[in-house]
Amino acid sequence: MNFSHEIFGDVAVVHAPDELTEAQVPALMDTCDRLGFAQVVLELDSTEVMDSAALTALLDLDDALAAKGGALKLATSNPINRQILRLTRIDQRILVFDSLVDAVKSFR
């Protein structure tokens, strides 16, 4: 599985699929690694399912990007995703934005 992505200057935007589960985690990590950017926004608006492996992968990806001097930021206006990120307290470690534009701009 390939994750669609876009490049905005020195920020890579990766679009998550409808399901972000353990089955998609290797492709997510591979896509982000292959792009080679230290600043990544993961867009979750279309994602309807996230399992614990995916949530762990978000933290692992943030650690990997931090080791390169960068960061992971999340963009989603989906209220269910925002609640999941809040309940798991991931939003206290990884910044979450309502819009993709705001997430990308936050790197400047």
N, C-alpha and C positions, 0 to 999 in steps of 0.2 A: 504494500500500500504506500502510495506517495501522498504526502500532505501538500496541498496547494499552498503557495507562499507568494509574497510580494516583497520587494526591497524598497525601502524609503531612506535614501542616504546610507547611514551606517546602522540602520535598524532593519532587522528581518521580521516580517509579519508572517506567522504560520497560522493557517486556518484549520481548526480541529474539525473532524468529521462528526456525523450525527452521534456516533458512539465512540467514546474514548475509554477503552477498557484495556485490560491486560494484553489482549491480542494486538492492540494498536500501539502499545508503549514502545516496542522496539523500532517501529517505523517513525514515531515521533522523535525519539532520541537520535536516530540515524539522520533524519531530515535536518534537525537542528545542528548536528555535528557536521554534516556535509556542507551546509550553508556557510559555516565558519564564522558566524557573527557572534560577538559577545553581548550584543543588545538584541533581545528577542521579545516580541509581543506575541502571545498566543491568544488568538481570537476564538471565543467559545460560544458565540451567539447561536450557532446551529446545533450545538452539542446538547443532546437530550439525555444521554446516559454517561455517567462517570463512575467508575468503580474505585475501590481503594488502591489498586495498582496504579491507576492513572493519577490519583491524588498524590501518591508517593512519588511518581515520576515527575510531577510538577516541582516538588521539593528537591529531588535529585538534579533536575535540569537547572533550577535556580542555583544550586551549589556549584554545578559545573560551569555555569556562566560567570558566577562570582569569582571563581578561580582564574578566569580570563580577564577579570576586571570589569565585568559587565553585570547584567541582571536580566531576570525574566519578569515581565509584567503581563497581566492578564486583562483582556477586554471582553466584557459581556454585559449586556443589558437584560439578559435572561434572568428573571427573578428566582427561579429554582436553582440555577447555577450559583448565583450570588449567595443564596441561603446555604447551599452546600459548602461554599468557600468560607462563609462566616461560621457555620456550626463546627467545621473542622479546624477553624482558626488559621487556615492557610492565608486568609486575607490579612492576618496580622504579620505575616512574613513576606508575602508577595503582594505588591500593590495591584489593586483591581480597579479598573476604570470602566465607566459606563459606555464609552465610545472608543473605537479603534483610533480615531484621530487624536483624542486626548492621551491615550496610552503612548502613541508614537511621539507626540510633542513633549511628553514628560521626560524624554531622554535628552532634550536640549537644554 
